[in-house]
Amino acid sequence: MSNRSLPGLPARAGIGLKARHYREILQQTPDLGWLEVHPENYMGAGGPPHHYLGLIRRDYPLSLHGVGLSLGSDAPADAGHLQRLKALVARYQPAQVSEHLAWASHGGVFLNDLLPLPLTRETLDIACSNIQRVQDALGRQILLENPSTYLRFSDDEYPEEVFLVELACRSGCGLLVDVNNVYVSACNHGLDPAAYLAAIPATLVGEIHLAGHSVEDIDGQTLRIDDHGDRVADAVWSLYEGFIQRVGSRPTLIEWDTRVPALQTLLAEAARAQRLLDRSEAERHATV
């Protein structure tokens, strides 16, 4: 397997670390490039989560993928939350830290959801400022993930992909491109997911996510839901293959957060991603 790396994580396939798989991973040490955790699950002082993560961290590079900074809120990240994240970064020295383009808090109330933003100049200014504060506090670049969306605002001033690129260029963050989210959002809004991905400069892409989604019929309308509860869809695999052929190998995560399967199922999905990464890398070398 190719281990060519960008600064940070190895450009290989990884999986999200789940508590039910702690012992199996320690016993088997499967051939994975890296593991990801949500830092909010490890912000306590100790206990089993830290015990197991400390042991597993010896064998694998780690990524912290946050859901609580609320970078799109009209106020800076909560000081206590940011301090806990900073302590966690110091404790585990992750290769990468990432968050979502979303808001999740207002007036000191945390809403436990990743809510969409109006894509306006005002929002761009606010998000840039919030990202820069977080990066200054952590002393490192973070990656920003594109959301899955189910509505658009009438006062949007940018296509989402243009907004993200501008945000990354202004704030100095990188992009975590969730190909499943691109597909889900594009299908929900009648857009072209391939065109979205084509607008993302390779130089900004630090990581890729793949996940499963569900399809529901609501009042006669088909809606795709980003539930992270199934295998990656064939259409998403196809988009991913084309994307890495253009941007090159990138650290690629299999996300599976609901109806979490046996570890072997996750490893099989990661192995599929790794095969595509290896093939893309071989083809790129063959054309040089």
MARKERO-642235 format. One record per residue (C-alpha): x, y, z. Coordinates in steps of 0.1 Angstrom, whole numbers, plus 2048, in hexadecimal, padded with zeros to 3 digits. Example, Ala and Ser with C-alpha at 12.3 -4.5 7.8 and 13.67 -1.06 7.14 Angstrom:
<recs>
<rec <87B 7D3 84E>>,
<rec <889 7F5 847>>,
</recs>
This chain:
<recs>
<rec <800 800 800>>,
<rec <80B 824 7FA>>,
<rec <814 838 818>>,
<rec <81B 858 806>>,
<rec <810 873 81F>>,
<rec <805 897 81F>>,
<rec <810 8AA 83E>>,
<rec <7FA 89A 859>>,
<rec <7E8 879 853>>,
<rec <7F5 85E 83B>>,
<rec <7E3 85E 81A>>,
<rec <7D3 83D 822>>,
<rec <7B0 831 82D>>,
<rec <7A5 832 851>>,
<rec <786 82D 865>>,
<rec <774 83E 882>>,
<rec <77D 82F 8A3>>,
<rec <75E 821 8B6>>,
<rec <75E 816 8DB>>,
<rec <750 7F4 8D1>>,
<rec <76F 7EE 8BC>>,
<rec <78A 7F9 8D5>>,
<rec <795 7D6 8E0>>,
<rec <793 7C6 8BD>>,
<rec <7AA 7E2 8AF>>,
<rec <7C3 7DD 8CB>>,
<rec <7C2 7B7 8C6>>,
<rec <7C3 7B7 8A0>>,
<rec <7D6 7D8 897>>,
<rec <7C6 7D7 875>>,
<rec <7D8 7E6 857>>,
<rec <7C9 809 858>>,
<rec <7D9 82B 850>>,
<rec <7CA 83D 86D>>,
<rec <7AC 841 884>>,
<rec <794 85E 88B>>,
<rec <781 867 8AB>>,
<rec <769 883 8B4>>,
<rec <77B 897 8CF>>,
<rec <75B 89E 8E1>>,
<rec <75A 879 8EC>>,
<rec <77C 87D 8FD>>,
<rec <77A 89D 910>>,
<rec <776 88D 932>>,
<rec <795 88A 948>>,
<rec <799 864 946>>,
<rec <786 843 946>>,
<rec <784 828 92C>>,
<rec <783 83E 90D>>,
<rec <7A5 84E 915>>,
<rec <7B3 82C 920>>,
<rec <7AB 81C 8FF>>,
<rec <7B3 83A 8E9>>,
<rec <7D5 83D 8F9>>,
<rec <7DD 819 8F1>>,
<rec <7D0 81B 8CE>>,
<rec <7E2 83C 8C7>>,
<rec <803 82A 8CB>>,
<rec <7FC 816 8AB>>,
<rec <7E9 82F 895>>,
<rec <7EA 853 88A>>,
<rec <7CB 865 897>>,
<rec <7B3 880 88A>>,
<rec <79C 894 8A0>>,
<rec <77C 89C 88E>>,
<rec <767 8B5 8A2>>,
<rec <742 8BC 8A3>>,
<rec <740 8D6 8BE>>,
<rec <753 8F6 8B4>>,
<rec <736 905 8A1>>,
<rec <74C 918 88A>>,
<rec <72F 928 878>>,
<rec <71F 937 897>>,
<rec <71F 95D 89B>>,
<rec <736 95A 8B9>>,
<rec <758 94B 8BE>>,
<rec <75C 927 8C9>>,
<rec <753 920 8ED>>,
<rec <772 927 901>>,
<rec <76E 908 917>>,
<rec <768 8F1 8FA>>,
<rec <786 8FF 8E7>>,
<rec <79C 8FB 906>>,
<rec <792 8D6 90A>>,
<rec <799 8D1 8E5>>,
<rec <7BB 8E1 8E9>>,
<rec <7C3 8CA 906>>,
<rec <7B9 8AC 8F2>>,
<rec <7CF 8B6 8D5>>,
<rec <7EC 8BA 8ED>>,
<rec <7E5 898 8FD>>,
<rec <7E2 883 8DD>>,
<rec <7F5 898 8C3>>,
<rec <7DD 890 8A7>>,
<rec <7EA 892 883>>,
<rec <7CB 8A5 879>>,
<rec <7AE 8BA 889>>,
<rec <78E 8C1 876>>,
<rec <76C 8D0 87B>>,
<rec <74C 8D7 867>>,
<rec <73F 8F5 854>>,
<rec <720 8F8 86B>>,
<rec <712 909 889>>,
<rec <707 8F7 8A8>>,
<rec <703 910 8C4>>,
<rec <6F3 932 8CB>>,
<rec <6F2 948 8E9>>,
<rec <704 92E 8FE>>,
<rec <6EC 912 8F5>>,
<rec <6FB 8F3 8E3>>,
<rec <6E2 8E4 8CA>>,
<rec <6F4 8C2 8C5>>,
<rec <6F0 8C5 89F>>,
<rec <704 8D1 881>>,
<rec <6EE 8EC 872>>,
<rec <6F2 8FC 850>>,
<rec <6FE 91F 849>>,
<rec <6F3 93A 831>>,
<rec <70F 93D 818>>,
<rec <713 963 81A>>,
<rec <730 97B 81C>>,
<rec <727 982 841>>,
<rec <728 95D 849>>,
<rec <749 95A 837>>,
<rec <758 975 84C>>,
<rec <74B 965 86C>>,
<rec <757 942 864>>,
<rec <779 94F 859>>,
<rec <77D 961 87A>>,
<rec <772 942 88F>>,
<rec <789 92B 87C>>,
<rec <7A7 941 880>>,
<rec <7A0 944 8A6>>,
<rec <79F 91E 8A9>>,
<rec <7BF 91A 894>>,
<rec <7D1 934 8A9>>,
<rec <7C5 923 8C9>>,
<rec <7D0 901 8BE>>,
<rec <7F0 90D 8AD>>,
<rec <7E8 8F9 88D>>,
<rec <7D3 8F8 86E>>,
<rec <7B2 8E7 86F>>,
<rec <79D 8D7 853>>,
<rec <779 8E1 84C>>,
<rec <75F 8C8 840>>,
<rec <744 8D0 827>>,
<rec <721 8C8 836>>,
<rec <704 8B3 829>>,
<rec <6E7 8CA 824>>,
<rec <6C1 8C7 820>>,
<rec <6B8 8EB 818>>,
<rec <6C8 90A 80A>>,
<rec <6C3 92E 815>>,
<rec <6B3 947 7FD>>,
<rec <6CE 961 805>>,
<rec <6EC 94A 7FC>>,
<rec <706 95E 7EA>>,
<rec <71E 941 7E1>>,
<rec <71C 91D 7D6>>,
<rec <728 908 7F3>>,
<rec <748 8FC 7E2>>,
<rec <752 920 7DA>>,
<rec <74A 92B 7FD>>,
<rec <760 90F 80B>>,
<rec <77E 917 7F5>>,
<rec <77C 93C 7FD>>,
<rec <779 933 822>>,
<rec <798 91D 820>>,
<rec <7AC 936 80D>>,
<rec <7A4 953 825>>,
<rec <7A7 940 846>>,
<rec <7C4 929 83E>>,
<rec <7B1 90A 846>>,
<rec <7B1 8EB 830>>,
<rec <792 8D8 823>>,
<rec <785 8B6 82E>>,
<rec <770 8AC 810>>,
<rec <754 895 819>>,
<rec <74A 885 7F8>>,
<rec <72B 875 806>>,
<rec <720 897 813>>,
<rec <726 8A6 7F0>>,
<rec <711 88B 7E0>>,
<rec <6F5 88D 7FA>>,
<rec <6F2 8B3 7F8>>,
<rec <6F5 8B3 7D2>>,
<rec <6D9 899 7CE>>,
<rec <6C3 8AC 7E7>>,
<rec <6C7 8CD 7D4>>,
<rec <6C8 8C1 7B0>>,
<rec <6ED 8CA 7AC>>,
<rec <70B 8B8 79B>>,
<rec <722 8A8 7B5>>,
<rec <73E 8A3 79C>>,
<rec <73E 8C9 794>>,
<rec <73F 8D1 7B9>>,
<rec <75E 8BB 7BE>>,
<rec <76F 8C9 79F>>,
<rec <76E 8EB 7AE>>,
<rec <783 8E1 7CC>>,
<rec <7A8 8E8 7C7>>,
<rec <7BE 8CA 7CF>>,
<rec <7D5 8E0 7E4>>,
<rec <7BA 8E6 7FE>>,
<rec <7AF 8C1 802>>,
<rec <7BE 8B2 822>>,
<rec <7A6 895 828>>,
<rec <788 883 819>>,
<rec <76A 873 82A>>,
<rec <754 857 81C>>,
<rec <734 84B 82D>>,
<rec <713 83B 826>>,
<rec <6F2 84D 825>>,
<rec <6CD 844 824>>,
<rec <6B2 84D 80B>>,
<rec <68F 858 816>>,
<rec <66F 862 805>>,
<rec <65F 881 815>>,
<rec <63F 88D 806>>,
<rec <648 87E 7E4>>,
<rec <66B 88D 7E5>>,
<rec <68B 878 7E7>>,
<rec <6A2 884 802>>,
<rec <6C4 876 80A>>,
<rec <6CE 876 82F>>,
<rec <6F2 877 83A>>,
<rec <6EE 85D 856>>,
<rec <710 84C 855>>,
<rec <6FD 82B 859>>,
<rec <705 815 83B>>,
<rec <720 80C 822>>,
<rec <72C 827 80A>>,
<rec <715 82A 7EC>>,
<rec <723 820 7CA>>,
<rec <71D 843 7BC>>,
<rec <732 851 7D9>>,
<rec <74E 838 7D1>>,
<rec <74D 844 7AD>>,
<rec <750 868 7B7>>,
<rec <76C 860 7CF>>,
<rec <780 84D 7B5>>,
<rec <77E 86A 79C>>,
<rec <787 883 7B7>>,
<rec <7A7 872 7C3>>,
<rec <7B1 86D 79F>>,
<rec <7B1 893 79C>>,
<rec <7BE 89E 7BE>>,
<rec <7D4 880 7C7>>,
<rec <7D4 869 7E5>>,
<rec <7C6 878 804>>,
<rec <7BF 86A 827>>,
<rec <79D 85A 823>>,
<rec <785 851 83F>>,
<rec <768 839 840>>,
<rec <74E 848 857>>,
<rec <733 832 866>>,
<rec <723 841 885>>,
<rec <700 831 887>>,
<rec <6F7 80D 886>>,
<rec <71D 807 88B>>,
<rec <726 7E5 87B>>,
<rec <740 7CB 884>>,
<rec <764 7D7 881>>,
<rec <76A 7C0 863>>,
<rec <74F 7D3 850>>,
<rec <760 7F4 856>>,
<rec <782 7E5 84C>>,
<rec <773 7D8 82C>>,
<rec <767 7FB 823>>,
<rec <789 809 82B>>,
<rec <79A 7EF 816>>,
<rec <784 7F9 7F8>>,
<rec <78F 81D 7FD>>,
<rec <7B3 812 800>>,
<rec <7B1 7FF 7DF>>,
<rec <7A5 81E 7CD>>,
<rec <7C1 833 7DD>>,
<rec <7DB 81A 7D3>>,
<rec <7CD 818 7AF>>,
<rec <7CC 83D 7AC>>,
<rec <7EF 840 7B9>>,
<rec <7FC 826 7A1>>,
<rec <7EB 837 783>>,
<rec <7F9 859 78D>>,
<rec <81D 84A 78E>>,
<rec <817 838 76D>>,
<rec <80F 859 75C>>,
<rec <82D 86C 76A>>,
</recs>
